[in-house]
Amino acid sequence: MPTYEYLCKKCGHRFEQFQSMKEEPLKECPVCQKDSLVRLVSGGAGLIFKGSGFYITDYKNSHTSSSNGNGEKAKPEAKSAGKENEPQKK
C-alpha cells in the first residue's frame, strides 16, 4: 500500500497518509476540519539497498578464476604472433 501526501489549501497543514490504491482521496483536513485537502504528486521512495552483504550475496561474480586477486578481471592471454603455431612444410 502506498503512502500519499496531502496538503490543506485552507490552513496549510501537510501530512502523509498510508492508504490502499482503491481508497478515495481524503477530503477533510484533520486540523481545521474543512473539505480542502489536495493529494500531492510525489516522487516516491525509489529503490534503496540496505544491509551488509547485499553485494556479496546477490551481485558478486561467483567465478573467482576470472579475477587476478586485485578485484580486476584478468586479461585474456595474447596469442603469439610467431610461426611456431603454423604447420611445418615438408
N, C-alpha and C positions, 0 to 999 in steps of 0.2 A: 504494500500500500504506500502510495506517495505522500510526501509532506507538501502541503500547499501554503503559499504565503499570501496573507491578506492585509489590506490597508483600508482604514476607515477614512472616508472623504470628509466627514464632519469634524472628528476630533484628532485625526492623525495617528491613531493607535495602529501599530503594525505588529503582526504576530504570525506564527506558523501553526498550521493545523494538520494533524495526521488523519487522512480520510481515504475512503475507498474511491476508486475512479468512477464508480457508479453513482456515488452520492452527489446530490445537487450542491452547488457552491453555497457557502454561508452568506446570509444577507444582513443579519443583525449583529452590530458591534457589541462585544461583551463588556465594554467600558461605558459607552454613552447610550446603549440600548436603541440606537437609531438604525434604520434599514439603509445603511450607506456603505456597506463593505464592497470592496472590489478585489477579486482574485488577481494576484500579480503573476506575471510570467517570470520564471526564474531559470537560471542556467543549469540547475541540477547539481548533483554532487560529483558526478564523474566517477571514474574508476580509481580506487585507492588500493594500493598494495601495502599491506601491513604485516608485520610479524617476521621473526627471524627464520631463515631457511627457505623463504619463498623461492628465491632464485635457484638455490641448490636443488630443491625438490621438484620444481616444475620446468625450469628452462635451461639448466646447465646441461651441456652436451655430455652424454654418458660415455662417449668414445674417448678414452684417455690417450689412445695411441696416436691421435692426430695433434696432440699438443706437445710442445717442446719443453714443458716444465715452467715456462715464464708466463703462462696464460695466453700465449700467442699460438696460432695454428702453425704447424710445421710446414715448411715449403716443400713442394714435391721435388724429388731428385731430378736433376737435369740429365738428359741423355747425352752420352759422349758424342762428339762430332767426328771422332776418328773413324778409321776404316776397319777397326777390329770387329765390328758387328756385321760387316758385309761378308757374303760368302766368298771363299777364295776361288780364284780361277785356276784351272789346271792347264 
